[in-house]
Amino acid sequence: MARRIMVDPSFGVRLKELRELRRLSLRRLGQLVHCSHGYLWELEAGSKRPSVSVAAALDATLDAEGRLSAMVREVSADSGRPSAGTSQTDDQGPVLGLEFTPDWRHGLDAAVGLWQGDMQQRQPLRDAGFSATAFLHPAMRWLTWPLGERPSGSGQRLVGMPDVEMVRQITAVYRTLDNQYGGGHVRDSVVRFLDGEVAVLLRGRYDARTGSSLLSAAAETTQLAGWASYDVGLNGLAQRYMVQALRLAAAAGDRALGAEILAAMSHQAAYLGAAAEAVDLARAAGQSAANVGVEAIVAESAVLEAQGYAAGDDETACAAALDRAERALDRADRTGDPHWIGYFDEAYLAAKFGHCFAALGRGDLAERFALRSLEMDGRHYARGRQFNLVLLAVAHAQAGQLEQASAVGMQAADAAEGLRSARTRDYLKDLADRLAPHVGLPGVRAFTERVRPILQSA
């Protein structure tokens, strides 16, 4: 049955009064209730309507004793009568999946509910918006949480370590395919695997030792689903997968994987232009990685921190973070690294250096690192190679070498064939936009014609 939200017209005025009474800024209140401050501003202005769940969260945070909730109700769109239950959506998309639950069992419910909703192709979930600030509360919970909750299951199906190994191996296969062909080739299959097989195992019978390993494996698969969703442009949905992956890793006590998930959050935030949040998340990842002693993730976190600074045009802080990243990778003993960090090597680090310098407009420096980044395994990491080709072309363009930029751009366009990745197209579009003012040049014109059908395929 269709539903809609009925809100008292004075809700926004009342919300503002309560917020100011407690001397909270919009930004601070947003952090407390896991909404963007812009969204709260629109609630106060009356241009957006809260869901029942958002009103309840505001009530609790502002000690409003239910006064805000009383001003919001969910009704049937057909009858106008209140509908049973509470809404799972607000004007930003579903709340489902953004919570870092206090109890690990509720965390399993949240993760499984997310997988099920995705499998059922619920449109509000697919259309969910991204807010970088929604990452900050889970990150803080992770940093302050007593990790390793000794999860055990009492279901009917007996779960053992062979089941856990099965999950890890299948996830590894999907990760390889993601790197080779893009998230669009694997995303739906990964979600189907989570919903159809991993959820059954999580509901089974296992002791604490097996439970920790099982939840760690489930967190790894959930992170991959988030990464693939990010790659195809479902950024709000990807965010929810990342949050639930972090919650599962916390229950498992897998500190290294949690650091890697925080790094992925930083990566997405920087890509979507949230520079300050990208820096905060990278710092959280670095602290977690340092605590567990995985220098490769320390290096990755530092270079992602640098990328956040570069996005915010802070060249001095960026240079300092890049120096820390290089020194951390030099210290790293890779023999004991988790299997999923194998992609992070000198070529990957060079690519990140190049992206930082390109963001700062230093094409001369970006070119040097982009060339070094192409000393990579381009067969197993075909998507990464395509990214690095675009990076080199952008560096040439920034240096005024337009014909060289076009020639390398042609290679990047060729490398995009067969990849199902929104980021691939986004990078090509950025390059095309940079070269568009010079379309009178033969090389630029050839590149423009070559890339047009790829961009139109979006």
Secondary structure, 3 states (H helix, E strand, C coil): CCEEEEECCCHHHHHHHHHHHCCCCHHHHHHHHCCCHHHHHHHHHCCCCCCHHHHHHHHHHHCCCCCCHHHEEEEECCCCCECCCCCCEECCEECCCCCCCCCHHHHHHHHHHHHHHHHCCCHHHHCCCCCHHHHHHHHHHHHHCCCCCCCCEECCCECCHHHHHHHHHHHHHHHHHHHHHCHHHCHHHHHHHHHHHHHHHHCCEECHHHHHHHHHHHHHHHHHHHHHHHHCCCHHHHHHHHHHHHHHHHHHCCHHHHHHHHHHHHHHHHHCCCHHHHHHHHHHHHHHHHHHCCHHHHHHHHHHHHHHHHHCCCHHHHHHHHHHHHHHHHHCCHHHCCHHHCCCCHHHHHHHHHHHHHHCCCHHHHHHHHHHHCCCCCCCCHHHHHHHHHHHHHHHHHCCCHHHHHHHHHHHHHHHCCCCCHHHHHHHHHHHHHHHHHCCCHHHHHHHHHHHHHHHCC
